[in-house]
Structures are given as C-alpha cells and as structure tokens.
C-alpha cells in the first residue's frame, strides 16, 4: 500500500481567462443586462428585459421602418457652409469634416421617398450622431425640401426626429431661422390637407422640438424618449423646484397632451401604415 504513503505532486491549473471577441455583446444602459448582439438586432435594438430602446442611426431606422430597398435618397449633395467663420478649440469646418468621416453622413439629416407596406411616403430623418442631430442651414433646408416634395406629389410626410442638439450654434442666427422656415413648410402641408406624422425618439429637444418635430398631425414617440425644449436639470436649476417623476419622458408628455401616442419600435411601422391608410 505504498501508494498511499507516496508523495504525489499535484499541479493546480491556473484558470486562463479566455478573451471574448469584441462586438458580440452589448450592455443595456438601463438595466445592465448583457445582450447578445444578434438577439439585440433581431429585437430591433430593444432590450428584451427592460424594453430600453437603444439609439439608432438614420440607416438603421430606414431598415426597420420602410419596405426593403424602397428608400430613394434626395438632395444628398447638400453640405453645410461656415457663414460665421466660427473658431473655437476646433473650427466649424474641422468639426464638420470630423463628423462626416466618423458617421459617413454629409449632414445630420437625410430625406427621400420610400414605401411603408407598399404605400408611398415622403420621409425625413435626423441622426443624433452628427453634432447631436442639431439643425443648421442644411438640416432646415432638407426638412423644408421634403415637405415641399410631399406637397408637390401629394404624399403623406413622415419625419423621424432624434435631435438633442437643437439649433446649431456654429451657424448663429442662420440656424435659428430654420425653425420658422421648416414650420412654414409644414404649414403649407396643413393648408393642402396632407398628412404629416412626426416620430420623436430619444432625445428630441430644443429648436427641433419647438419647430417641425412638434407640428405633426399625429405625434408619436418611442418609450421613455426625452422630449422638451431644455433639459430637466436646467429647468430644475432655473425654477428651484423639484420636478414631477418622469418629467419630459414620452409617457409624461402623453399624459399631459403634448403627444398622441407612445409606440414600441417593433410596432412602429404597422402603426404608421394604419394611420396613413386611415387618414390619407
């Protein structure tokens, strides 16, 4: 029975942490759930645990909202100028070039014609990635042109807004005048009794919300999107009062009559189609 008296050398294997390839998982910023990216994509980038709606690029929104291959972009050649010769840590021209390279967009809005369940629509979208989706001269011009195209072709207009930056400070007064310009274009649609559906996503704020985004015949918002003119922190500091729970969220806005519907992303295409079918 020598085997029991024999000293046996044991070697404890060290656990080697296997590296997980990047880009396979995303973490929900609301509930901290780790979500496999393939599952997240299948669920239209909505957390399957807490229903958090991840921000989307304009191209992702087109993919989820309109019939495949139906979007035809218009006026894609428009680019911002630098009317004030704006200088800061970076010049406005440098900022624009950086954003164009980073996002692959020329500006913070894209517009065109598309089909939703085979119904023709005029479509505009702002993209939060490009200087927070702020509205300068080109964004205002594009929104105006898509409204004019809808008027010319007698199409329902759908604009999806995700603009947290409001008017673009780099362009000064020229950016502020886009509020009146886009509002006037939407007003002509109303005079012609053409349907305009405004879709608000997180965040839709400031000059965008105070102009074309707030003028829809039907205003729809994604769940828990931040909606308003200025942020709750600034308002709280200004009025020196505690704000109601959920202040400026989609649900709060619906309860107080600012918007008409809160719609989950997976239902958005069908809801818009039914509204167009019923109201056009």
C-alpha positions in Angstrom: 0.0 0.0 0.0 2.9 2.2 -0.7 0.8 4.3 -3.0 -0.9 6.0 0.0 2.5 6.9 1.5 3.9 8.2 -1.7 4.1 11.9 -2.1 2.1 12.9 -5.1 2.9 16.1 -6.7 -0.2 18.0 -7.6 -0.4 20.8 -10.0 -3.3 23.2 -9.8 -4.1 24.5 -13.3 -4.5 28.2 -13.4 -7.6 29.4 -15.0 -6.7 31.3 -18.0 -9.3 33.8 -18.9 -10.3 33.3 -22.5 -10.7 36.5 -24.3 -14.2 37.3 -25.7 -14.1 38.9 -29.1 -15.2 42.4 -29.2 -18.5 43.3 -30.8 -20.5 40.2 -29.7 -22.3 41.7 -26.7 -23.9 45.0 -25.7 -24.8 46.2 -22.3 -28.2 47.8 -21.7 -27.5 51.2 -20.1 -30.8 51.0 -18.2 -30.8 47.5 -16.6 -27.2 46.5 -17.2 -28.3 43.3 -18.9 -25.7 41.8 -21.3 -27.4 41.1 -24.6 -26.0 39.1 -27.5 -25.8 41.4 -30.4 -27.5 39.0 -32.8 -30.5 38.8 -30.4 -30.5 42.6 -30.0 -30.6 43.1 -33.7 -33.5 40.6 -34.1 -35.4 42.6 -31.5 -34.8 45.9 -33.4 -32.2 47.0 -30.8 -34.7 47.0 -27.9 -33.7 45.4 -24.6 -35.7 42.2 -24.1 -35.6 42.6 -20.3 -36.4 46.3 -19.6 -37.7 47.5 -23.0 -34.9 50.1 -23.3 -34.8 51.4 -26.9 -31.2 51.8 -28.0 -30.4 54.8 -30.2 -30.4 54.1 -33.9 -28.6 55.6 -36.9 -30.7 57.0 -39.7 -29.9 54.0 -41.8 -31.0 51.6 -39.1 -34.3 53.4 -38.8 -34.9 53.2 -42.5 -34.1 49.4 -42.4 -36.7 48.9 -39.6 -39.3 51.4 -40.8 -39.8 51.1 -44.6 -40.1 48.4 -47.2 -36.7 46.8 -48.1 -34.9 48.6 -50.9 -37.7 51.2 -51.3 -35.9 54.3 -49.9 -34.5 56.7 -52.6 -32.5 59.5 -51.1 -33.0 63.0 -52.3 -30.7 66.1 -52.2 -27.8 64.0 -50.7 -25.2 66.5 -52.1 -26.1 69.4 -49.6 -23.3 70.3 -47.2 -23.0 73.0 -44.6 -21.0 76.2 -45.1 -19.2 78.2 -42.4 -21.0 81.5 -42.6 -19.5 82.9 -39.3 -16.0 81.6 -39.9 -16.5 80.0 -36.4 -13.4 79.5 -34.4 -13.0 77.6 -31.1 -10.9 74.7 -29.9 -11.8 73.4 -33.4 -13.1 75.4 -36.3 -16.6 74.6 -37.6 -15.1 73.3 -40.9 -12.8 70.9 -39.0 -15.8 69.8 -36.9 -17.8 69.1 -40.0 -15.0 67.1 -41.6 -14.6 65.0 -38.4 -18.3 64.3 -38.2 -18.5 63.4 -41.9 -15.6 60.9 -41.5 -16.9 59.4 -38.3 -20.6 58.9 -39.3 -20.4 58.6 -43.1 -23.0 61.3 -43.4 -22.7 64.7 -45.0 -25.1 66.2 -42.6 -27.4 65.4 -39.7 -30.5 64.7 -41.8 -31.3 62.6 -44.8 -34.5 62.7 -46.8 -36.2 60.9 -49.7 -39.1 58.8 -50.9 -39.9 55.4 -49.6 -42.8 52.8 -49.2 -44.3 51.6 -46.0 -46.3 48.4 -46.6 -46.4 49.5 -50.3 -47.7 53.0 -49.5 -45.6 55.8 -50.9 -44.4 58.3 -48.4 -42.0 61.3 -48.2 -39.5 60.5 -45.4 -37.1 62.6 -43.4 -34.8 61.6 -40.6 -32.3 63.3 -38.3 -29.3 61.4 -36.9 -28.2 62.1 -33.4 -24.6 61.0 -34.2 -23.9 64.1 -36.4 -23.3 67.0 -33.9 -26.2 65.7 -31.8 -28.6 65.9 -34.8 -28.6 69.7 -34.4 -30.4 71.8 -37.0 -28.2 74.1 -39.1 -28.9 75.5 -42.6 -28.7 72.2 -44.4 -30.9 70.3 -42.0 -33.5 73.0 -42.2 -33.2 73.1 -46.0 -33.6 69.3 -46.2 -36.7 69.3 -44.0 -38.2 72.1 -46.0 -37.5 70.4 -49.3 -39.0 67.1 -48.2 -42.1 68.9 -47.1 -42.3 70.7 -50.5 -41.8 67.3 -52.3 -44.7 65.8 -50.2 -46.8 68.8 -51.2 -45.9 68.5 -54.9 -46.5 64.8 -55.1 -49.4 64.7 -52.7 -47.7 62.3 -50.4 -48.0 61.7 -46.6 -44.9 63.0 -44.8 -43.2 61.1 -42.1 -40.3 62.7 -40.2 -38.3 60.8 -37.5 -36.5 63.2 -35.2 -33.7 62.3 -32.8 -32.1 65.7 -32.3 -30.8 66.5 -28.9 -28.7 69.5 -30.1 -31.4 71.9 -31.1 -30.3 74.8 -33.3 -26.6 74.6 -34.3 -24.7 77.4 -32.5 -21.9 77.3 -35.1 -24.2 79.0 -37.6 -25.7 81.6 -35.3 -28.9 83.3 -36.5 -29.0 81.2 -39.7 -29.6 78.1 -37.7 -32.4 79.8 -35.6 -34.2 80.9 -38.7 -34.6 77.3 -39.8 -37.3 76.9 -37.1 -39.5 79.4 -38.9 -38.6 78.1 -42.3 -39.4 74.4 -41.5 -42.6 75.4 -39.7 -43.7 77.4 -42.7 -43.2 74.4 -45.0 -45.2 72.2 -42.6 -47.9 74.8 -42.5 -48.4 74.6 -46.3 -48.9 70.8 -46.0 -51.7 71.5 -43.5 -53.3 74.0 -45.8 -53.3 71.3 -48.5 -54.8 68.8 -46.0 -51.9 66.4 -46.4 -50.9 64.1 -43.5 -47.8 64.7 -41.5 -46.7 62.2 -38.9 -43.9 63.2 -36.6 -42.0 60.5 -34.8 -40.0 61.5 -31.7 -37.0 59.5 -30.5 -34.6 59.9 -27.6 -33.7 62.7 -27.4 -35.8 65.3 -29.3 -35.2 68.7 -27.8 -34.9 72.5 -28.2 -35.3 74.2 -31.6 -36.2 70.9 -33.4 -39.0 70.1 -30.9 -40.1 73.7 -31.0 -40.5 73.7 -34.8 -41.2 70.8 -37.2 -41.0 68.0 -34.7 -43.8 69.4 -32.7 -46.2 70.2 -35.6 -47.3 66.7 -36.6 -51.0 66.0 -37.3 -50.1 62.8 -35.3 -47.1 62.9 -32.9 -45.7 59.5 -32.0 -42.9 58.9 -29.5 -40.8 55.9 -28.7 -41.0 54.8 -25.0 -39.1 56.8 -22.4 -37.7 59.3 -25.0 -36.6 62.7 -23.6 -38.9 65.3 -25.2 -38.8 69.1 -24.5 -37.2 72.4 -25.1 -34.5 72.4 -22.5 -33.3 69.6 -20.2 -34.8 68.8 -16.8 -31.6 69.7 -15.0 -31.6 73.2 -16.4 -35.3 73.7 -15.6 -34.8 72.5 -12.1 -32.0 74.9 -11.5 -34.0 77.7 -13.0 -37.3 77.3 -11.2 -35.7 76.0 -7.9 -38.3 73.3 -7.6 -38.4 69.5 -7.7 -39.8 68.2 -11.0 -42.5 65.5 -11.2 -41.4 61.9 -11.6 -40.8 61.0 -15.3 -40.8 64.7 -16.3 -40.3 65.2 -20.1 -40.4 61.5 -20.9 -42.7 60.2 -23.7 -45.2 58.8 -21.1 -45.3 62.1 -19.2 -45.8 64.0 -22.5 -48.7 61.7 -23.5 -50.4 62.0 -20.1 -50.3 65.8 -20.4 -51.4 66.0 -24.0 -48.2 67.0 -25.8 -48.1 63.9 -28.0 -50.7 61.5 -29.3 -49.1 58.0 -28.9 -46.3 56.1 -27.4 -45.4 53.2 -29.6 -42.8 50.4 -29.3 -40.3 50.2 -32.1 -41.5 46.8 -33.2 -45.0 48.2 -33.8 -44.0 51.5 -35.3 -44.1 50.5 -39.0 -47.5 48.9 -38.7 -49.0 51.8 -36.7 -47.7 54.4 -39.2 -49.1 52.4 -42.1 -52.5 52.1 -40.4 -52.6 55.9 -39.7 -51.7 56.7 -43.3 -54.2 54.2 -44.6 -57.0 55.7 -42.4 -56.2 59.4 -42.6 -54.8 59.9 -46.1 
